[in-house]
Amino acid sequence: MDIILTGSVAYDYLMTFPGFFRDHLLPDKLEKISLSLLVNSMVRLRGGIAPNIAYTMALLGQRPKVMATVGVDFLEYRQFLDRVGVDTSLMVVIPGEFTASCFINTDLDNAQLVSFYPGAMAKANTLSFYAINEKPDLVVISPNSPEAMNQYPKECRALGIPYLYDPSQQIPRMTSAELLQALEGAYALMVNDYEFEMIKNKTGLNDIDFRKMLNLMIVTRGAEGASIFTPDEVVHTPIVPPNKVVDPTGVGDAFRGGFLTGYSLGLNWDFCGKMGALAATYCLETKGTQEHFYTPVDYVTRYREYFDDGGVLDMLINKNDQENKHSKQGN
């Protein structure tokens, strides 16, 4: 299945705060907040929602395409994505701009404060699906420049391309009309439970409205797993218990990568949800959004520790073995 992922491409600056943010917020002074936090560590890692999703899909033997604008500092990042199996041919460098940057501060309770500088991402609307030769099977519209997030749903509808709408961090910046415009005609919506409530508050839609409007809706619920809604059924997905909790950054993106891999393989929603759950746990156990690693064999073995796949996921292992064989023959 040909899937194009749109959304931010960024360098993540991950910081850890050795305390709790809530201890430093004064309820009666929030209108004049002036807070400086001394962190005890910082690293710069590859990030951005579109390549985060793509990375998980690539680990599972898929070859997703990322369509995004990036900066003049992107070469090393592109080389990395190419090596792991992501198609970067639709990623365009904007002269004179730097790749977007995300600054994430996490406290001892895994609460996060995030600042985002768009950089080259601000030019994402210069890319168009009208310029793509072959129509993809699915487009994922993730947080991006506001102009691009309004443009891409319109283009997909006009071209008859199914799209999964994933507005997440951009919901606060979007108007009710913009959200409704993107939702109308979408194949699917994927958000976490807090984001879902924000969309409902902004649009006035209720749960029944969403199920009538969409073919598919996925709501992730943190430690409570995820709920997958179709017009006819609801599937609840449990989490896969982590061996350790290191960093929650990018866990939702990893879930999307696992879910979309199941979708690409034509598996049912129960499989898709469980594949997303395991992919999310791998990310949770590592600092950074693209620092974890596993082979399809590792993944399937761990999957079977928690879920019964009836041998269906052998296709992941067989596909990987065939690709390795062809690669050796080519060398």
N, C-alpha and C positions, 0 to 999 in steps of 0.2 A: 504494500500500500504506500502511495506517495503522499507524505504528510509534510506540509510547510509550517514551520513554527515562526511566528512573528513575536516581537517583544524586545525588551531591553537586552543589551549586551553591555556588561559593565565589569569593572574591577571592584571587588569587594574589599573594603578595609574593615576587618573584624577586630573589635576591641572587647575586652572583658573588664567589667567593673566589680571590684571585690566587696560588694554590698548590695543593698536593695534601693532601687530608685524611689520607691514609695516613702522611704525614710527621710528623703530630702525635698519632698514636695510639701509646701505650706498651703493648706486648703484656703486660707483667708488671704493669700498673696498670689494666687494663680494668675491674676490679671497683670501682675508685674514680675512674672517669673524671670529670674536671672540665676542660672544654675551652671556651675562649672564642675565637671566630674573628672577626677584623676583616675585614669585606667592603668591597669598593671600589665597589659600586653596588647600588641597590635600586629597583625599580619596583613599582607595584601595578597588576595587570591583571585583567581578567575571566577566570574559570576555573571549575573544577568539571567532573567527568567528563561528566555528562549534557549540559550546554550545549556543552561542547567537541565532543562527538560530533555534536550537533545543528547546530552551526555549519558543520562540513564538509558535512553533508548539505544544508543550506540553500544553500551555495555551489554545490552540484551540482544545484540546482533542486528539491530535495525540501522537504516541509513537515512535519518531525517535531514531535511533541508532547513537551514535557518535563513530567513530574509530579514536583514537589519542593516542599519547604518552604523559604522564604527569609525574610530579615529586613527590618526597616523601612528599611534602607539600599539596597533593591533597585531602586527606581524607575528610575534611570538605566540600570541593567543590563537591566531588562525592556524599556525603550524601544529599546535597541540590538538585542536579540534579535528584537523585533517588526519592526524595520526590515529585518533581513537575511532574514526569512522563517521564523523559528521560531515555532511555536504555543505561547504561554505561558499559555494559559487554564487549565491544570491546575497552575500554580505559585501556591502559597498563602503569603501573608505571615503570619508569626507575630508578634503584637503583643509589643513589649518585647524582642525578640531581634534580634541582628545576623546578617547572612548569614555562613555559615561562612568561615573564613580558612585559607589554606594558605601556610606559610612554607617556601620552597624555596631552599636554598643549594647552588650548583653550583661544583665546582672545575675546575681546568684539564684534568682527565682526564674531564670530564663525569660524575664521581661526584656523587651528591646526598645531602644530609641534609634530611629533610622533617619538619616539625611541622604538625599539623592541629588547628584548633579548630572543633568542629562547630556551635556556635551554633544557628541555627534548624533545621539539619539533624537535630538530636536529636529533633525532633517529626515526622519523616517518616512514622512509623508511624500518625499521625493521618489520613493519606490512605489511601484504600482503592479497589481496583478494583471493589468492589461498588457504589461510588457513581458509576461511569462509565456513561453511558447506552448508548454504542455500544462493543461489544467490538472491540479492536484486532486487527490481523493478527499482531502480534508485540510483545512487551514485552522491553526490555533491562533487566536487573537489575544495576546497577553499584554500586560501593562507596557506602554510605549508612549511616544509623544501623543498628547491629546488629539492633535490633528490626524495622526495616523490611525488612532483608535476609532475615530469617527469615519475616516475614509475607507478603511479596509472592509468593514461590514457591508457598506454600500457596494463596493466593487464585487465582493463575493456574491452578493445577491444578484447583481446585474449579470454576472458571468455564470451563475448557477453552481457555485462552488460551496459545498457544505462547510460550515465553520463552527468551531467550538469557541465560545466567548468566555474569556477569563480576565475580567477587569481588575480584580483584587485591589492592589495599592492605589490605583487611579480612581477608584469609586468616589472618594471625597472631592475630587476635582471635576467630576462629571455632573452635568445637570440631569434632571429627571427625563427631559426630552431626549438627551443623548443616550442615556441608558435604554430607554424604551425603543429608540430607533435601532440600536444594536441588537436588542433582544428579539425584535420582530424579524422573523425569518432565520434566526439562528438555529442550527441543528441541536446544539447543546450548550449548557452553562456549567462552569466548574468554579466554585468558590468555597471558602471556609464558612463556618456557621455565623461568625461575626459579620463577614462581608455580605452574607445572604440577608441578614437583618438590615444592614445599611441599604441594600438595594430595595428591599421591601418598603423601608421608610421613605426612600426618595421617590419611588415610582407609585406607591399606593397599591401595588400588586400583592396578592396573597398566595399561599401555597398552591391552592387549586388553580389559580391563574397561570402560574409557572408550568404546571403539569399539562395544562391545555395548550400552552404556547409552544412548548419545547418537546422534542423527541426524547431528550435525555437531560437530566440534571444531576450533578454530583456535588454533594455538600460534605466537606471534610470536617471532622469534629475533634481533632487533636487526639487525646488519649482514649476518646470514646469511638474512634474509628471513623467510618464514613458511611453516608447514606446515598444510595443510587436510586433515582426516581425516573420512571418512565410513565407514560399515560396509563399503563396497565399494572405495574408492580413497583414494589419498593424492596431493594436489596440492601441489607446492612452488612458492612464489612468490618471485622474486628482488626485491631492492630496486631503487629508481630512484636512481641516483647523485645526491647533492645537489650543487648549484653551490657551496655553502658550508655549513659546519656552524656554527650559531649557538647553538641551545638545544634540548636533547632533551625539554624539558617538553611534555607533551601529544601527543607523536608517536604513542603508542599509541592515544589517543583519536581522532586524525585518521585513523589506519588503520581504526578501527572505523567512522567516518563514511563513508569511501570504500567499505569492504566492504559496509556496510548499504545504501548507495545501489545498488550492483550487485545486491544481493539484492532490493531493492525493484523493480528493473527486470526481474527474472526472468532475470538472466544466470547463466551457469554459474560454478562455483567458481573456475576459472582467471581469469575476468574479475573476479570479486569480489575475489580476492586482489590482482591487479594494480592495480585501482582503489584498494584500500586502501594499497598500497605507494606510489603516486604522491601520494596525499593526505598520507601520513605525511611524505614528503620536503618538500612545501611547508611543513609546520609546522616541520620541522627547520631550515629555512633562515631562520626568523624568531624573534625573541625574544618569547615569549608564546604562549598556546594559541589565541587568537582574533585575532591581529594580522595573519596572512597573508591574502591576498586573490587570487582569480583568478576569471575568468568561465568558464562551461562551454566556450567556444571556446578560451580559454587552456589549460584542462585537457586537452581532447581533442587539441589540437595537440601538447602535450608528451607525452601518452600515446603518440602515434604515433611519436615519436622513438625509443621503446624497444620498443614492442609493436605487433603487427599486430591491429587490431580488426575488420578486414574491413568497415568502415563501420558497425558496430553502434552505436558511440557517437555517431553522428549524431543519435540520439534525444535525447541531452542538449542538443545545440545547437538542434534543432527545437523541443523543449519550451520552452527559454528564449526563443526568438524568438516563439513563440505567446503566452507570458505577457507579454512586453514589449509586444506588439501589443495585447493586451486591456487592459493597464494604461494605454496611451496613449489607447485609445478611452474608457476610463472617466473619464479626466481631461478 
